[in-house]
């Protein structure tokens, strides 16, 4: 890295591997190759009509100017009503900041709270951006691995061992990207109690809370005690539940002083989230939720098929997730094999050979902190999933 151009912090992070795989798959498609893509972390559904119409109306009525940096009051009120309705949590406008997507919310939290020497506990497998956001804010990510046999849920003793006097916060993703893991109330209780014992903040990423299966009902850790409510920053957004990835609306609910600092930072960086997208988000939260239920049903149907198909393949194991729209199969028993002379030693090799030789795009597990796995998104139609599973099976059968 050239010292006269870039600061050292940018050298602490790597480009997003999920976006890198998706970009390569798109380039292959553009060159005429039929790629079966399972790498993207976004719903394949279109944004619901009522939401699009609300945005169009906002444009026609001229709602195209700057807004308050932390979001319009109408959207803050819709968020407050939603958290009350969904989680029985009470917030004030001063405790809500609307940002340019949930990723931006997480970045703002770390930017206003973390300093050099702080440690942040991140359960692995983790969403790729968690570690990068912590590093670029000069804090230290402390990775606590979870196990396939525990359904990728944090172990109490492993978590306790990771806590030091420098632990500032814990990241929690429920349901999880990339595993689809979900936490029951008793799992969350010991995390909340540990946080209280050691005065640790909890960042609860709840972006997939509406995409859950088998009757699972997500519990927000902020509901478990008054202390948990005070020390939890809830992060959520419109992208997953409402198929609004490109609209870029996320939000944080929590401590008013932190929210004020995030809003101040935002006022000097992005200014406000897009005015039109904010109006669309109001409609998403306050309007009909029928589309959310429809998408959830489709995702569950796809999950049932893909988990069964993967577990029927020799030497692959796949936990049956209760949330999100990913599966995280263990493919490590194929390491050491070859395809057309190309050796597969790890999840990156597996993913690249699978993409370039079989035209199937998945994301290597190393991007999420566990090299034995790959992430497969089933946010695509069932026909593509069926073709993809057949192509994967044929690819694995051809390994030597």
N, C-alpha and C positions, 0 to 999 in steps of 0.2 A: 504493500500500500504506500502511495506517495505521501510523505509526511507534510508536504507543502500544500496539499489539496484537501485531504480528509482528516477528520479527527479520529482518535483511536477507538471511540465508542462504536462506530459503524463496523469496525473490524471484529467486534465481539459477537456479531450475529451472522447467520447464514440466510440466504434467500429462502422463501417458503418452498419446501419440497412439494407440497400438494399443488401449488400453483405451477411449479415447474413441470411436473408430470402432465398436468392438464394442458399446459401450453404445448408441450411436445406432441401430445395426442391430437390437439387441434391442428398443428402444423402437418401432421400425417394425414389427417382428414382433408385438409386443404389441398394436398397433393394427390388426392383421389383414392387414398387408402381407407377402407371401411374399418374404422377402429371402434371397438366396443368399449365405451368409456365408463369406468366405475370409480373415477378419481375425484370428481367434483363434489364439494360439500354444499350443494344447494338443491332445493326441490326442483323437479322437472316440470311442475305445474306452473301455469301462468298466474300472475297476481289476480285475485278475485275481482269481478266486474265492479262491485260496489265501491271498492277501494280505488280502482282506476277512474271511475266516474267522479269520485270526490276530488281527485287530483285535477282532472280536466276542468271541473267547476271552479276550483281555486285559480287555475290559470285564466279562465274566462273572466273571473271577477277581479283579476289583477293582484292576486295575493302572491306577488313575485318579488317583494322587497326584503330587506333585512328584517330579521326578527330578533328578539332577545337572545343573547348568546347561548343560554342554557335551555332554550326551547320556549315555545309559546305556552301560555297558561292553559289553553284548551287541551293541549296534549299532556301537560303535566297532570291536569285533573283526570284525564282519561286513564293515565298510568296509575294514579292514586286509586281510582275506582276499581281498576282491574286487580291491583294487588290486594285490595280489600275483599273483592269478590272471590278471587282465586285462592288467596293465602291467608285471609283474615288479618292482614297487616295494615296498620294505619301510618300513613306518611303525610307530611305537609309539602306544599310547593317548594319550600326552602330545602327539602330533603330529596329533591329530584333534579337530575341533570340529564338532558337529552343531548346525545352526541351523534357523530357521523358513523353510526354502526356500533355494535357491541364491542368490536375490536378496539375502536377509538375510546370507548368507555374504559376498557381495561388499561389501555395505554395512559389515559389521563389519571386513573387511580394510582398507577405506579409512579407516574411523573411527579405527583404532588405528595406522595407518601414515602417513597423509598430514598435511601441515601447509601453511600458507600459503607460497607460493613453490615448492612441489614441482610437477613436471610429470609427467603420465601420458600416454604415447603410446597412442592408440586408433586402430586401423585402421578405415577407413570403406569401405563401409557397416558400421555397428556396431549392436549391440542398443541400443535407446533408453535403457536405464537406465544404461549405462556412464558416459556424459557427465554425467548428473544426479548420480550418486553421487560422482563426482570433484568436481564444483562445490560440492555442499552441504557437502563436507569442506574447502572453501576452497583446494583445489589447482586447477591449470590443466590442462584436457584439451588435448592436442596431437593434432589429427586428421591422420592420414596416409591420403590417398585411395588406394584400389586401383582397378584398371581392369577393365572387363568383358572386354577382350581377354586379360587375364592371369588370367582365371577368379577375379577378386577376391582374389588372393593377394598379400601384401605384396611390394613390390619392394625389394631389398636397398639400393639407392642412395637411394631415397626414405626408407627407415627410418633410414639413417645420417644423412641431412640433418636429421632431426627431433630427434636426440639433442643435448642440451645438458648443461651442468654441473648443471642442476636436475632432470634426468630421474630420477624415483624408481622408476617401474615401467612395464611394458608390459602391456596387456591383450591376450590372445590367445583367440579363440573358435574352436575346432576340434572338429567342424564348426561352421559359422557360421550364426547368425541375423542377418541375413535372407537371405543369399545361398545358403546351403548349401555354401559353399566349403570345401574341405578342403586340408590341408597335407601334403605328402610330407616324408619325413625330411630331404631336402636343403634344403627350404624352412625347416624348423625349425632346422636346424643353424646357419645364419647368424644367426638371431635369438638362439640360445643363445650363440654366440660373441660377438656384439655386446654382449649383456647382461653377459657376463663381462668384456669389455674395459672397460666403463664402469660396472661395479658396479651394475647395474640389476636390480630384482626383476621377476619374471614372474608374472602372474596368469593361469593357464590354465583357462579356462572350458570344461569337457569334458562339459557336460550332454547333448549329443547324440551321445555317442561310440558308442552302440549302434544309432543310426539311420543306417546307412551302406549304400551300394549299389555295385554293379558290382565286388564283391570288394574294395573299399577297406578296409584295416585301419588304423584310427587309430593314430598314434604320439603318445604323451604326450611333450612336450618335456622333462619331468623325467627321462626315461630316457636322454637323450643324453650326459650327463656327470655326474660327481659334483658339479661346481659347479652345473649346471642343476638337479639334485635339491635342493641346498641353498637355491637362490635362487628356486625355483618354488613357488607356492601353487596347488595343484590344487583347483578348485571343481567340485562335481558334486552330483547329487541324484536324487530318485526321480521327479520330475514327468514327464519325457518318456519314459524307457525303460519305465516301469511304469504309465503313465496315472494318475499320482497327484498331479495338479496341486493339488487342494484339500487334500491331506494335509499339505502344507508341511513337507517334510523335505529339507534340503540339507546339504552338509558341505564342510569344508576340510581338506586334508592338507598339512602343511608344517612349517616351522620352529617348534620347541616354544615359544620365547619369544613369537612372534606368536600362536600358538594359545592360549597362556595369557592373553595380553592380550585376545583376542577372547572367551574364555570369561568373563573378569572383566567385560568390557563387557556381555555377554549377561546375566550374573547380575544386573546393575543395570537392565536394560531389559526383555527379554521373560521372564527366567528361562528355564526349560527349554523345548525343543520339546515338543509334545503327547505325553504318555506313550504313549497308544494308537497314535498314528501312528508312534512309534519302534518299537514291537513289529511293526507292519505292515511297516516298512522292513527289519527283520531278516529277515522271511520273504521279502520281495522279493529281497534280496541272496543269501540262503542257499538259497531254495527253487528250484523248477523255473523254468527260463528259457525254456520253450516259448512262453509268451505274448509274450516279447520278440521271438523269431524270427518269430512269426506277424504281429505288428504291423509289423515291418520289411519283410516280404514284401508286405503290403498297401500300405505306403507306397511301396515301389519300383514296384509296379504303377500306382499313381496318378501318381507322378512321370513315368513313361514316357508316360502318356497326356497329361498336362497340358503337358509340355515340347513334345511333338510338335504338340499343338493350338495352342499359342502361336506356335511358329515357322512355322506354316502361315498365320498372319494377316499380311497385308501391313503392312509398316512396324514390326513388332514383332520384337525379337530377345530370345532367352532362353537364357542359359547352362544347360547340363545339370548340375545339382548332384549331388555324390556323397554328400551327407549332409543331415541335418535333414529337415524336411517343409515347406520353402518353396521357391518359385521367385521370382526377382527380375527380371521382364522390363523391358526398356527401352521406355518408351512415349513418349519425348520427341518423336518424329517426328509425333505428333498434337497437340503444343502449337501454339497459334495458331488452332486450329479451334473451331467452336461447335456446341452442341447446344441447339436451341430457343432461340436467342439468348443462351445462357450461354457465355461465352468460357472456354476452357481454356488457361491460361498456365503451369501448373506441376503437380506431382504432387498437391498438395492439391486444386486445382480438378478435376483428372482424377478423383480418388477420390470427391469429394463429388458431382459431377455423375453419375458412374457409379452411386453409391448411391441418390441421390434420383430419378434419371430411369429407371435400368434395374434398380434393386433388387439390385445386386451390390456386396458390401462387400469392399474391399481396403484396404490401408494405404499411404498416400503415402510415397514413398521419402525425402522430406525428413526424416521422423521418424528415419531411419537414417543421415542425413548425405549422401544423394545424391538430388537432385531429379529426375533423369532416369528414375527407376524407380518401380515400385510393388511391394509385397510381397503375394504370394498364397500363403496357406496351403492345402496339400492334405491337411490333417488333417480330412478329411470324406469322405463316401462317394463312390464313383465316379459314381453317377447325378447327384449334386449338381454334381460337377466338370464333367460333360458338359453339363448345363444351363447352368452358369455360363459355360463357354467359348463356348457358342452365343449366350448373352445378350451377352457381351462383344463378340463378332464383329458382332452386329447393331447394338450401340451404336456401335462404331467406324465401321461402314458408313454410319451416319446422320449422322456428323459432317460439317460443311461448312466 
